[in-house]
């Protein structure tokens, strides 16, 4: 019985990642496209900064409790 609960938890984590990572990629892409006038390097920097900011919020264990 405990094994099934562990598998459910792993499945929930995988589903959350499968939904959350594309969502933060789209948000980062939109933010990068709004800054396209400032140059290609600036667009890449904005995408990377936004993506990693959201991604690190995902792996922050304090957010899992709340």
mmJSON file of the N, C-alpha and C atoms, coordinates in Angstrom:
{"data_MODEL":{"atom_site":{
"group_PDB":["ATOM","ATOM","ATOM","ATOM","ATOM","ATOM","ATOM","ATOM","ATOM","ATOM","ATOM","ATOM","ATOM","ATOM","ATOM","ATOM","ATOM","ATOM","ATOM","ATOM","ATOM","ATOM","ATOM","ATOM","ATOM","ATOM","ATOM","ATOM","ATOM","ATOM","ATOM","ATOM","ATOM","ATOM","ATOM","ATOM","ATOM","ATOM","ATOM","ATOM","ATOM","ATOM","ATOM","ATOM","ATOM","ATOM","ATOM","ATOM","ATOM","ATOM","ATOM","ATOM","ATOM","ATOM","ATOM","ATOM","ATOM","ATOM","ATOM","ATOM","ATOM","ATOM","ATOM","ATOM","ATOM","ATOM","ATOM","ATOM","ATOM","ATOM","ATOM","ATOM","ATOM","ATOM","ATOM","ATOM","ATOM","ATOM","ATOM","ATOM","ATOM","ATOM","ATOM","ATOM","ATOM","ATOM","ATOM","ATOM","ATOM","ATOM","ATOM","ATOM","ATOM","ATOM","ATOM","ATOM","ATOM","ATOM","ATOM","ATOM","ATOM","ATOM","ATOM","ATOM","ATOM","ATOM","ATOM","ATOM","ATOM","ATOM","ATOM","ATOM","ATOM","ATOM","ATOM","ATOM","ATOM","ATOM","ATOM","ATOM","ATOM","ATOM","ATOM","ATOM","ATOM","ATOM","ATOM","ATOM","ATOM","ATOM","ATOM","ATOM","ATOM","ATOM","ATOM","ATOM","ATOM","ATOM","ATOM","ATOM","ATOM","ATOM","ATOM","ATOM","ATOM","ATOM","ATOM","ATOM","ATOM","ATOM","ATOM","ATOM","ATOM","ATOM","ATOM","ATOM","ATOM","ATOM","ATOM","ATOM","ATOM","ATOM","ATOM","ATOM","ATOM","ATOM","ATOM","ATOM","ATOM","ATOM","ATOM","ATOM","ATOM","ATOM","ATOM","ATOM","ATOM","ATOM","ATOM","ATOM","ATOM","ATOM","ATOM","ATOM","ATOM","ATOM","ATOM","ATOM","ATOM","ATOM","ATOM","ATOM","ATOM","ATOM","ATOM","ATOM","ATOM","ATOM"],
"id":[1,2,3,4,5,6,7,8,9,10,11,12,13,14,15,16,17,18,19,20,21,22,23,24,25,26,27,28,29,30,31,32,33,34,35,36,37,38,39,40,41,42,43,44,45,46,47,48,49,50,51,52,53,54,55,56,57,58,59,60,61,62,63,64,65,66,67,68,69,70,71,72,73,74,75,76,77,78,79,80,81,82,83,84,85,86,87,88,89,90,91,92,93,94,95,96,97,98,99,100,101,102,103,104,105,106,107,108,109,110,111,112,113,114,115,116,117,118,119,120,121,122,123,124,125,126,127,128,129,130,131,132,133,134,135,136,137,138,139,140,141,142,143,144,145,146,147,148,149,150,151,152,153,154,155,156,157,158,159,160,161,162,163,164,165,166,167,168,169,170,171,172,173,174,175,176,177,178,179,180,181,182,183,184,185,186,187,188,189,190,191,192,193,194,195,196,197,198],
"type_symbol":["N","C","C","N","C","C","N","C","C","N","C","C","N","C","C","N","C","C","N","C","C","N","C","C","N","C","C","N","C","C","N","C","C","N","C","C","N","C","C","N","C","C","N","C","C","N","C","C","N","C","C","N","C","C","N","C","C","N","C","C","N","C","C","N","C","C","N","C","C","N","C","C","N","C","C","N","C","C","N","C","C","N","C","C","N","C","C","N","C","C","N","C","C","N","C","C","N","C","C","N","C","C","N","C","C","N","C","C","N","C","C","N","C","C","N","C","C","N","C","C","N","C","C","N","C","C","N","C","C","N","C","C","N","C","C","N","C","C","N","C","C","N","C","C","N","C","C","N","C","C","N","C","C","N","C","C","N","C","C","N","C","C","N","C","C","N","C","C","N","C","C","N","C","C","N","C","C","N","C","C","N","C","C","N","C","C","N","C","C","N","C","C","N","C","C","N","C","C"],
"label_atom_id":["N","CA","C","N","CA","C","N","CA","C","N","CA","C","N","CA","C","N","CA","C","N","CA","C","N","CA","C","N","CA","C","N","CA","C","N","CA","C","N","CA","C","N","CA","C","N","CA","C","N","CA","C","N","CA","C","N","CA","C","N","CA","C","N","CA","C","N","CA","C","N","CA","C","N","CA","C","N","CA","C","N","CA","C","N","CA","C","N","CA","C","N","CA","C","N","CA","C","N","CA","C","N","CA","C","N","CA","C","N","CA","C","N","CA","C","N","CA","C","N","CA","C","N","CA","C","N","CA","C","N","CA","C","N","CA","C","N","CA","C","N","CA","C","N","CA","C","N","CA","C","N","CA","C","N","CA","C","N","CA","C","N","CA","C","N","CA","C","N","CA","C","N","CA","C","N","CA","C","N","CA","C","N","CA","C","N","CA","C","N","CA","C","N","CA","C","N","CA","C","N","CA","C","N","CA","C","N","CA","C","N","CA","C","N","CA","C","N","CA","C","N","CA","C","N","CA","C","N","CA","C"],
"label_alt_id":[null,null,null,null,null,null,null,null,null,null,null,null,null,null,null,null,null,null,null,null,null,null,null,null,null,null,null,null,null,null,null,null,null,null,null,null,null,null,null,null,null,null,null,null,null,null,null,null,null,null,null,null,null,null,null,null,null,null,null,null,null,null,null,null,null,null,null,null,null,null,null,null,null,null,null,null,null,null,null,null,null,null,null,null,null,null,null,null,null,null,null,null,null,null,null,null,null,null,null,null,null,null,null,null,null,null,null,null,null,null,null,null,null,null,null,null,null,null,null,null,null,null,null,null,null,null,null,null,null,null,null,null,null,null,null,null,null,null,null,null,null,null,null,null,null,null,null,null,null,null,null,null,null,null,null,null,null,null,null,null,null,null,null,null,null,null,null,null,null,null,null,null,null,null,null,null,null,null,null,null,null,null,null,null,null,null,null,null,null,null,null,null,null,null,null,null,null,null],
"label_comp_id":["UNK","UNK","UNK","UNK","UNK","UNK","UNK","UNK","UNK","UNK","UNK","UNK","UNK","UNK","UNK","UNK","UNK","UNK","UNK","UNK","UNK","UNK","UNK","UNK","UNK","UNK","UNK","UNK","UNK","UNK","UNK","UNK","UNK","UNK","UNK","UNK","UNK","UNK","UNK","UNK","UNK","UNK","UNK","UNK","UNK","UNK","UNK","UNK","UNK","UNK","UNK","UNK","UNK","UNK","UNK","UNK","UNK","UNK","UNK","UNK","UNK","UNK","UNK","UNK","UNK","UNK","UNK","UNK","UNK","UNK","UNK","UNK","UNK","UNK","UNK","UNK","UNK","UNK","UNK","UNK","UNK","UNK","UNK","UNK","UNK","UNK","UNK","UNK","UNK","UNK","UNK","UNK","UNK","UNK","UNK","UNK","UNK","UNK","UNK","UNK","UNK","UNK","UNK","UNK","UNK","UNK","UNK","UNK","UNK","UNK","UNK","UNK","UNK","UNK","UNK","UNK","UNK","UNK","UNK","UNK","UNK","UNK","UNK","UNK","UNK","UNK","UNK","UNK","UNK","UNK","UNK","UNK","UNK","UNK","UNK","UNK","UNK","UNK","UNK","UNK","UNK","UNK","UNK","UNK","UNK","UNK","UNK","UNK","UNK","UNK","UNK","UNK","UNK","UNK","UNK","UNK","UNK","UNK","UNK","UNK","UNK","UNK","UNK","UNK","UNK","UNK","UNK","UNK","UNK","UNK","UNK","UNK","UNK","UNK","UNK","UNK","UNK","UNK","UNK","UNK","UNK","UNK","UNK","UNK","UNK","UNK","UNK","UNK","UNK","UNK","UNK","UNK","UNK","UNK","UNK","UNK","UNK","UNK"],
"label_asym_id":["A","A","A","A","A","A","A","A","A","A","A","A","A","A","A","A","A","A","A","A","A","A","A","A","A","A","A","A","A","A","A","A","A","A","A","A","A","A","A","A","A","A","A","A","A","A","A","A","A","A","A","A","A","A","A","A","A","A","A","A","A","A","A","A","A","A","A","A","A","A","A","A","A","A","A","A","A","A","A","A","A","A","A","A","A","A","A","A","A","A","A","A","A","A","A","A","A","A","A","A","A","A","A","A","A","A","A","A","A","A","A","A","A","A","A","A","A","A","A","A","A","A","A","A","A","A","A","A","A","A","A","A","A","A","A","A","A","A","A","A","A","A","A","A","A","A","A","A","A","A","A","A","A","A","A","A","A","A","A","A","A","A","A","A","A","A","A","A","A","A","A","A","A","A","A","A","A","A","A","A","A","A","A","A","A","A","A","A","A","A","A","A","A","A","A","A","A","A"],
"label_entity_id":["1","1","1","1","1","1","1","1","1","1","1","1","1","1","1","1","1","1","1","1","1","1","1","1","1","1","1","1","1","1","1","1","1","1","1","1","1","1","1","1","1","1","1","1","1","1","1","1","1","1","1","1","1","1","1","1","1","1","1","1","1","1","1","1","1","1","1","1","1","1","1","1","1","1","1","1","1","1","1","1","1","1","1","1","1","1","1","1","1","1","1","1","1","1","1","1","1","1","1","1","1","1","1","1","1","1","1","1","1","1","1","1","1","1","1","1","1","1","1","1","1","1","1","1","1","1","1","1","1","1","1","1","1","1","1","1","1","1","1","1","1","1","1","1","1","1","1","1","1","1","1","1","1","1","1","1","1","1","1","1","1","1","1","1","1","1","1","1","1","1","1","1","1","1","1","1","1","1","1","1","1","1","1","1","1","1","1","1","1","1","1","1","1","1","1","1","1","1"],
"label_seq_id":[1,1,1,2,2,2,3,3,3,4,4,4,5,5,5,6,6,6,7,7,7,8,8,8,9,9,9,10,10,10,11,11,11,12,12,12,13,13,13,14,14,14,15,15,15,16,16,16,17,17,17,18,18,18,19,19,19,20,20,20,21,21,21,22,22,22,23,23,23,24,24,24,25,25,25,26,26,26,27,27,27,28,28,28,29,29,29,30,30,30,31,31,31,32,32,32,33,33,33,34,34,34,35,35,35,36,36,36,37,37,37,38,38,38,39,39,39,40,40,40,41,41,41,42,42,42,43,43,43,44,44,44,45,45,45,46,46,46,47,47,47,48,48,48,49,49,49,50,50,50,51,51,51,52,52,52,53,53,53,54,54,54,55,55,55,56,56,56,57,57,57,58,58,58,59,59,59,60,60,60,61,61,61,62,62,62,63,63,63,64,64,64,65,65,65,66,66,66],
"pdbx_PDB_ins_code":[null,null,null,null,null,null,null,null,null,null,null,null,null,null,null,null,null,null,null,null,null,null,null,null,null,null,null,null,null,null,null,null,null,null,null,null,null,null,null,null,null,null,null,null,null,null,null,null,null,null,null,null,null,null,null,null,null,null,null,null,null,null,null,null,null,null,null,null,null,null,null,null,null,null,null,null,null,null,null,null,null,null,null,null,null,null,null,null,null,null,null,null,null,null,null,null,null,null,null,null,null,null,null,null,null,null,null,null,null,null,null,null,null,null,null,null,null,null,null,null,null,null,null,null,null,null,null,null,null,null,null,null,null,null,null,null,null,null,null,null,null,null,null,null,null,null,null,null,null,null,null,null,null,null,null,null,null,null,null,null,null,null,null,null,null,null,null,null,null,null,null,null,null,null,null,null,null,null,null,null,null,null,null,null,null,null,null,null,null,null,null,null,null,null,null,null,null,null],
"Cartn_x":[0.819,0.0,0.863,1.937,2.801,3.503,3.814,4.475,3.583,2.279,1.345,1.277,1.32,1.295,2.552,3.689,4.94,4.889,4.326,4.218,3.27,2.199,1.277,1.978,2.779,3.514,4.5,5.2,6.143,5.403,4.245,3.447,2.956,2.567,2.134,3.285,4.474,5.642,5.963,5.909,6.191,5.145,3.885,2.822,2.984,3.338,3.542,4.699,5.778,6.918,6.546,5.769,5.373,4.476,3.754,2.895,3.657,4.397,5.012,6.163,7.006,8.164,7.737,6.774,6.331,5.686,4.975,4.345,5.414,6.448,7.478,8.301,8.404,9.092,8.305,6.989,6.151,6.218,6.145,6.241,7.592,8.654,9.992,10.117,9.534,9.566,8.816,7.663,6.915,7.71,8.334,9.132,10.329,10.933,12.073,11.636,10.475,9.996,9.647,9.202,8.914,10.193,11.315,12.577,13.426,12.818,13.567,14.213,13.679,14.236,15.624,15.987,17.259,18.407,18.166,19.225,19.068,19.718,19.596,20.187,21.325,21.96,21.079,20.43,19.549,18.332,17.823,16.677,17.047,18.203,18.652,18.839,19.39,19.615,18.289,17.318,16.001,15.305,15.385,14.767,15.401,16.711,17.432,17.144,17.183,16.923,15.512,14.533,13.151,12.921,13.443,13.24,13.845,15.091,15.736,15.135,14.641,13.974,12.748,11.899,10.722,11.111,12.134,12.539,13.063,13.856,14.369,13.259,12.23,11.066,10.359,10.378,9.762,10.501,11.814,12.561,12.824,12.307,12.45,11.53,12.096,11.261,10.257,10.525,9.575,8.268,8.312,7.102,6.25,6.83,6.078,5.171,5.587,4.825,3.591,3.733,2.639,1.647],
"Cartn_y":[-1.194,0.0,1.257,1.245,2.416,2.661,1.611,1.731,2.476,2.213,2.884,4.37,4.741,6.153,6.867,6.183,6.777,6.997,6.043,6.176,7.31,7.49,8.594,9.929,10.017,11.245,11.552,10.55,10.737,11.157,10.569,10.93,12.376,12.801,14.192,15.146,14.829,15.681,15.773,14.656,14.656,15.464,15.339,16.103,17.607,17.977,19.394,19.947,19.202,19.641,19.72,18.749,18.736,19.914,20.427,21.591,22.895,22.942,24.188,24.635,23.719,24.113,24.739,24.176,24.881,26.241,26.342,27.624,28.685,28.356,29.353,29.63,28.665,28.918,29.922,29.796,30.73,32.128,32.218,33.516,34.155,33.378,33.902,34.347,33.578,33.939,35.242,35.414,36.661,37.851,37.692,38.781,39.096,38.064,38.269,38.971,38.595,39.226,40.694,41.056,42.471,43.309,42.672,43.412,43.241,42.865,42.568,43.815,44.973,46.212,46.549,45.968,46.309,45.416,44.465,43.634,42.165,41.354,39.9,39.379,39.908,39.456,39.798,40.945,41.351,40.428,39.982,39.072,37.746,37.204,35.941,36.078,37.21,37.445,37.531,38.225,38.35,36.995,36.199,34.878,34.018,33.976,33.156,33.612,34.916,35.436,35.094,35.296,35.022,33.528,32.706,31.271,30.731,31.096,30.569,31.124,32.355,32.907,32.054,31.763,30.938,29.501,28.955,27.571,27.388,28.341,28.223,28.393,29.146,29.217,27.863,27.127,25.798,24.823,24.87,23.892,24.362,25.517,26.016,25.2,24.467,23.589,24.347,25.606,26.366,26.61,26.651,26.822,25.564,24.422,23.155,23.064,23.633,23.528,24.42,25.596,26.572,26.281],
"Cartn_z":[0.0,0.0,0.0,0.758,0.837,-0.501,-1.219,-2.521,-3.512,-3.478,-4.375,-4.066,-2.793,-2.411,-2.884,-2.811,-3.29,-4.801,-5.513,-6.965,-7.347,-6.58,-6.836,-6.634,-5.593,-5.323,-6.449,-6.918,-8.025,-9.287,-9.542,-10.706,-10.616,-9.442,-9.251,-9.521,-9.027,-9.248,-10.735,-11.434,-12.873,-13.633,-13.262,-13.922,-13.693,-12.484,-12.179,-13.014,-13.092,-13.908,-15.386,-15.866,-17.273,-17.624,-16.659,-16.905,-16.632,-15.549,-15.098,-15.993,-16.44,-17.254,-18.583,-19.332,-20.548,-20.261,-19.159,-18.813,-18.543,-17.782,-17.516,-18.767,-19.678,-20.946,-21.789,-21.798,-22.561,-21.943,-20.63,-19.959,-20.251,-20.194,-20.471,-21.924,-22.834,-24.244,-24.495,-23.864,-24.034,-23.514,-22.355,-21.8,-22.699,-23.266,-24.159,-25.451,-25.97,-27.202,-26.995,-25.805,-25.533,-25.49,-25.256,-25.174,-26.432,-27.545,-28.765,-29.381,-29.09,-29.659,-29.119,-27.993,-27.355,-27.807,-28.69,-29.23,-28.909,-29.724,-29.602,-28.296,-27.889,-26.646,-25.447,-25.485,-24.396,-24.306,-25.466,-25.491,-24.839,-25.184,-24.589,-23.083,-22.675,-21.244,-20.495,-21.05,-20.41,-20.312,-21.393,-21.362,-20.278,-20.246,-19.271,-17.846,-17.602,-16.256,-15.775,-16.637,-16.26,-16.043,-16.951,-16.836,-15.547,-15.267,-14.074,-12.786,-12.838,-11.655,-11.3,-12.284,-12.04,-11.692,-12.36,-12.123,-10.708,-10.225,-8.865,-7.832,-8.173,-7.288,-7.217,-8.317,-8.334,-7.421,-7.413,-6.627,-5.189,-4.819,-3.456,-2.529,-1.593,-0.744,0.136,0.452,1.266,0.511,-0.807,-1.597,-1.624,-1.38,-1.396,-0.181,0.93,2.169,2.12,1.578,1.586,0.539],
"occupancy":[1.0,1.0,1.0,1.0,1.0,1.0,1.0,1.0,1.0,1.0,1.0,1.0,1.0,1.0,1.0,1.0,1.0,1.0,1.0,1.0,1.0,1.0,1.0,1.0,1.0,1.0,1.0,1.0,1.0,1.0,1.0,1.0,1.0,1.0,1.0,1.0,1.0,1.0,1.0,1.0,1.0,1.0,1.0,1.0,1.0,1.0,1.0,1.0,1.0,1.0,1.0,1.0,1.0,1.0,1.0,1.0,1.0,1.0,1.0,1.0,1.0,1.0,1.0,1.0,1.0,1.0,1.0,1.0,1.0,1.0,1.0,1.0,1.0,1.0,1.0,1.0,1.0,1.0,1.0,1.0,1.0,1.0,1.0,1.0,1.0,1.0,1.0,1.0,1.0,1.0,1.0,1.0,1.0,1.0,1.0,1.0,1.0,1.0,1.0,1.0,1.0,1.0,1.0,1.0,1.0,1.0,1.0,1.0,1.0,1.0,1.0,1.0,1.0,1.0,1.0,1.0,1.0,1.0,1.0,1.0,1.0,1.0,1.0,1.0,1.0,1.0,1.0,1.0,1.0,1.0,1.0,1.0,1.0,1.0,1.0,1.0,1.0,1.0,1.0,1.0,1.0,1.0,1.0,1.0,1.0,1.0,1.0,1.0,1.0,1.0,1.0,1.0,1.0,1.0,1.0,1.0,1.0,1.0,1.0,1.0,1.0,1.0,1.0,1.0,1.0,1.0,1.0,1.0,1.0,1.0,1.0,1.0,1.0,1.0,1.0,1.0,1.0,1.0,1.0,1.0,1.0,1.0,1.0,1.0,1.0,1.0,1.0,1.0,1.0,1.0,1.0,1.0,1.0,1.0,1.0,1.0,1.0,1.0],
"B_iso_or_equiv":[0.0,0.0,0.0,0.0,0.0,0.0,0.0,0.0,0.0,0.0,0.0,0.0,0.0,0.0,0.0,0.0,0.0,0.0,0.0,0.0,0.0,0.0,0.0,0.0,0.0,0.0,0.0,0.0,0.0,0.0,0.0,0.0,0.0,0.0,0.0,0.0,0.0,0.0,0.0,0.0,0.0,0.0,0.0,0.0,0.0,0.0,0.0,0.0,0.0,0.0,0.0,0.0,0.0,0.0,0.0,0.0,0.0,0.0,0.0,0.0,0.0,0.0,0.0,0.0,0.0,0.0,0.0,0.0,0.0,0.0,0.0,0.0,0.0,0.0,0.0,0.0,0.0,0.0,0.0,0.0,0.0,0.0,0.0,0.0,0.0,0.0,0.0,0.0,0.0,0.0,0.0,0.0,0.0,0.0,0.0,0.0,0.0,0.0,0.0,0.0,0.0,0.0,0.0,0.0,0.0,0.0,0.0,0.0,0.0,0.0,0.0,0.0,0.0,0.0,0.0,0.0,0.0,0.0,0.0,0.0,0.0,0.0,0.0,0.0,0.0,0.0,0.0,0.0,0.0,0.0,0.0,0.0,0.0,0.0,0.0,0.0,0.0,0.0,0.0,0.0,0.0,0.0,0.0,0.0,0.0,0.0,0.0,0.0,0.0,0.0,0.0,0.0,0.0,0.0,0.0,0.0,0.0,0.0,0.0,0.0,0.0,0.0,0.0,0.0,0.0,0.0,0.0,0.0,0.0,0.0,0.0,0.0,0.0,0.0,0.0,0.0,0.0,0.0,0.0,0.0,0.0,0.0,0.0,0.0,0.0,0.0,0.0,0.0,0.0,0.0,0.0,0.0,0.0,0.0,0.0,0.0,0.0,0.0],
"pdbx_formal_charge":[null,null,null,null,null,null,null,null,null,null,null,null,null,null,null,null,null,null,null,null,null,null,null,null,null,null,null,null,null,null,null,null,null,null,null,null,null,null,null,null,null,null,null,null,null,null,null,null,null,null,null,null,null,null,null,null,null,null,null,null,null,null,null,null,null,null,null,null,null,null,null,null,null,null,null,null,null,null,null,null,null,null,null,null,null,null,null,null,null,null,null,null,null,null,null,null,null,null,null,null,null,null,null,null,null,null,null,null,null,null,null,null,null,null,null,null,null,null,null,null,null,null,null,null,null,null,null,null,null,null,null,null,null,null,null,null,null,null,null,null,null,null,null,null,null,null,null,null,null,null,null,null,null,null,null,null,null,null,null,null,null,null,null,null,null,null,null,null,null,null,null,null,null,null,null,null,null,null,null,null,null,null,null,null,null,null,null,null,null,null,null,null,null,null,null,null,null,null],
"auth_seq_id":[1,1,1,2,2,2,3,3,3,4,4,4,5,5,5,6,6,6,7,7,7,8,8,8,9,9,9,10,10,10,11,11,11,12,12,12,13,13,13,14,14,14,15,15,15,16,16,16,17,17,17,18,18,18,19,19,19,20,20,20,21,21,21,22,22,22,23,23,23,24,24,24,25,25,25,26,26,26,27,27,27,28,28,28,29,29,29,30,30,30,31,31,31,32,32,32,33,33,33,34,34,34,35,35,35,36,36,36,37,37,37,38,38,38,39,39,39,40,40,40,41,41,41,42,42,42,43,43,43,44,44,44,45,45,45,46,46,46,47,47,47,48,48,48,49,49,49,50,50,50,51,51,51,52,52,52,53,53,53,54,54,54,55,55,55,56,56,56,57,57,57,58,58,58,59,59,59,60,60,60,61,61,61,62,62,62,63,63,63,64,64,64,65,65,65,66,66,66],
"auth_comp_id":["UNK","UNK","UNK","UNK","UNK","UNK","UNK","UNK","UNK","UNK","UNK","UNK","UNK","UNK","UNK","UNK","UNK","UNK","UNK","UNK","UNK","UNK","UNK","UNK","UNK","UNK","UNK","UNK","UNK","UNK","UNK","UNK","UNK","UNK","UNK","UNK","UNK","UNK","UNK","UNK","UNK","UNK","UNK","UNK","UNK","UNK","UNK","UNK","UNK","UNK","UNK","UNK","UNK","UNK","UNK","UNK","UNK","UNK","UNK","UNK","UNK","UNK","UNK","UNK","UNK","UNK","UNK","UNK","UNK","UNK","UNK","UNK","UNK","UNK","UNK","UNK","UNK","UNK","UNK","UNK","UNK","UNK","UNK","UNK","UNK","UNK","UNK","UNK","UNK","UNK","UNK","UNK","UNK","UNK","UNK","UNK","UNK","UNK","UNK","UNK","UNK","UNK","UNK","UNK","UNK","UNK","UNK","UNK","UNK","UNK","UNK","UNK","UNK","UNK","UNK","UNK","UNK","UNK","UNK","UNK","UNK","UNK","UNK","UNK","UNK","UNK","UNK","UNK","UNK","UNK","UNK","UNK","UNK","UNK","UNK","UNK","UNK","UNK","UNK","UNK","UNK","UNK","UNK","UNK","UNK","UNK","UNK","UNK","UNK","UNK","UNK","UNK","UNK","UNK","UNK","UNK","UNK","UNK","UNK","UNK","UNK","UNK","UNK","UNK","UNK","UNK","UNK","UNK","UNK","UNK","UNK","UNK","UNK","UNK","UNK","UNK","UNK","UNK","UNK","UNK","UNK","UNK","UNK","UNK","UNK","UNK","UNK","UNK","UNK","UNK","UNK","UNK","UNK","UNK","UNK","UNK","UNK","UNK"],
"auth_asym_id":["A","A","A","A","A","A","A","A","A","A","A","A","A","A","A","A","A","A","A","A","A","A","A","A","A","A","A","A","A","A","A","A","A","A","A","A","A","A","A","A","A","A","A","A","A","A","A","A","A","A","A","A","A","A","A","A","A","A","A","A","A","A","A","A","A","A","A","A","A","A","A","A","A","A","A","A","A","A","A","A","A","A","A","A","A","A","A","A","A","A","A","A","A","A","A","A","A","A","A","A","A","A","A","A","A","A","A","A","A","A","A","A","A","A","A","A","A","A","A","A","A","A","A","A","A","A","A","A","A","A","A","A","A","A","A","A","A","A","A","A","A","A","A","A","A","A","A","A","A","A","A","A","A","A","A","A","A","A","A","A","A","A","A","A","A","A","A","A","A","A","A","A","A","A","A","A","A","A","A","A","A","A","A","A","A","A","A","A","A","A","A","A","A","A","A","A","A","A"],
"auth_atom_id":["N","CA","C","N","CA","C","N","CA","C","N","CA","C","N","CA","C","N","CA","C","N","CA","C","N","CA","C","N","CA","C","N","CA","C","N","CA","C","N","CA","C","N","CA","C","N","CA","C","N","CA","C","N","CA","C","N","CA","C","N","CA","C","N","CA","C","N","CA","C","N","CA","C","N","CA","C","N","CA","C","N","CA","C","N","CA","C","N","CA","C","N","CA","C","N","CA","C","N","CA","C","N","CA","C","N","CA","C","N","CA","C","N","CA","C","N","CA","C","N","CA","C","N","CA","C","N","CA","C","N","CA","C","N","CA","C","N","CA","C","N","CA","C","N","CA","C","N","CA","C","N","CA","C","N","CA","C","N","CA","C","N","CA","C","N","CA","C","N","CA","C","N","CA","C","N","CA","C","N","CA","C","N","CA","C","N","CA","C","N","CA","C","N","CA","C","N","CA","C","N","CA","C","N","CA","C","N","CA","C","N","CA","C","N","CA","C","N","CA","C","N","CA","C","N","CA","C","N","CA","C"],
"pdbx_PDB_model_num":[1,1,1,1,1,1,1,1,1,1,1,1,1,1,1,1,1,1,1,1,1,1,1,1,1,1,1,1,1,1,1,1,1,1,1,1,1,1,1,1,1,1,1,1,1,1,1,1,1,1,1,1,1,1,1,1,1,1,1,1,1,1,1,1,1,1,1,1,1,1,1,1,1,1,1,1,1,1,1,1,1,1,1,1,1,1,1,1,1,1,1,1,1,1,1,1,1,1,1,1,1,1,1,1,1,1,1,1,1,1,1,1,1,1,1,1,1,1,1,1,1,1,1,1,1,1,1,1,1,1,1,1,1,1,1,1,1,1,1,1,1,1,1,1,1,1,1,1,1,1,1,1,1,1,1,1,1,1,1,1,1,1,1,1,1,1,1,1,1,1,1,1,1,1,1,1,1,1,1,1,1,1,1,1,1,1,1,1,1,1,1,1,1,1,1,1,1,1]
}}}
